[in-house]
């Protein structure tokens, strides 16, 4: 029985260690995105003021206030609190969470692709991908 308890505690310890590492990384890296989101929120608030009277103005203003709130949360929350909030949100609204994750994933991929293109990295990488695809289709 002692061995099975040890076997069960090892994955638990590994999971706890991984969670603490992620929490630490979130705490260390949350500052810059929070500041960037704060800048975006201010820009949206300014845009909302310029759109005064337009039917889009309340929506832009609402987005600005939500981004500002999230930015403040990132600046003030520690890593564990942020992870708990994300977990809680994912449990309460799983479809919205998955949709948001997909949008962030696609946006991140587009950002990385455009960054690589500006750095000249993409020419070799883009040349390699079509060739691999062509080779796969020829083998089939």
N, C-alpha and C positions, 0 to 999 in steps of 0.2 A: 504494500500500500504506500510506503514511503516513496518508492520510485515514481508511482503515478502522480503523487502530489508534486514531486519535483518536476516531472514532465509538464504538468499543468502550470506550474509557477514560472517556468522559463519563458513561454510565450507571453505570459502576463507581464513579466519583468521587461521583456524586449519591447512590448507595446507601450508600456509606461515610459521607458527610456526614449523611444521614438517620439512619443507625445511631448515629452519635456524638451527634446531637441527642436521640434517644430515650434513649440511655444517660444523658446529662446530666440529662434530665427525671426519669428513674427515680431517679437518685441524689438529686436535690433533693426529690422528693416522697415518698420511701419512709418518712420518719420518722413522720408521723402515722398512716398505716395500720398501721405496725409497732406503734406504741404502742397503737392501738385493738385490734389482734389480741392483744396481750399482755394487755390488760384482759379481753377475751373469754375468753382461755385461763385466766386466774385465776378468772373467774366459773364456767367449766365445771369446773375442778378443785374449787372449793368445792361445786358441785352434786354432783359425783361423791362427795365425802366425805359429803354429806347423804343420798345414795342408797345408802350402804354397806349391803350385804346384798341390794340389789335387783339383778335380772339386767341392768339397763341400766348399772349403775355402771361396769363395766370398759370399756364402749364410750364412755361419756362421758369417762372418765379418759384413754383412748387419744386421743380427739379433742382433749382439753385439751393433752396432751403434744405432739401434732403441731402444733397451733396455736402453742404456745409455741416450738417449734423453728423454725417458719416465721417467726414474729415476730422471733426472734433473728437469723435469716438476713437478713431485710429490714433490720434495724438495722445489721448489720455488713458487709453486702455492698455493693460499689459497683455502679453501674448496669450496667457491662459484664458483671460476674460474674452479676448477676441475669438479664440477658438470655440469657447462655450457658446458665444453668441451665434457664430456660424452654424454650429451643430444644432442649436435650438431652432434657428430659422429653417434649416434643412429638414428638420422633423416636422415643423408646423406647415411648411409650404414646399413639399418636395419637387413639384413640377416647376414652380418658379425658380427654385434653387438650381435645378438641372438646366433649365432654359438659360438662366444667368451664367452658369458655368460654361455652357456651350457658346454663348455670345462672347464671353471673355476669352475662351479658347480660340475662337475664330479671329477675334480682334488681335490677340497676341500673336497668332500665326501670321496675320497680315503685317503686323508691326515688324516682326522678325524678318519676314521676307523683304519688306521695303528697306529695312536697315541693312540687310546683307547686300541688296542691290546697290545701295549708295556706297558701300565699302568695296565694291568690286568682287566680293566673295561669290556672289550668286552666279556669275558667268560659268565658272567651272562646275558648280553644284547643279545649275540648271541644265548644263550640257550633259551631265552624268545621268540625271533622272530620266530624260527622254530615251537615252540609249539603253538604259536598263529596262525601261518599259518596252522598247522595241524588241529587245532580246527575249523578253518573256513571251511576247506575242508570237515571235517566230518559233519558239520552242513548242508552243501549244498546238 
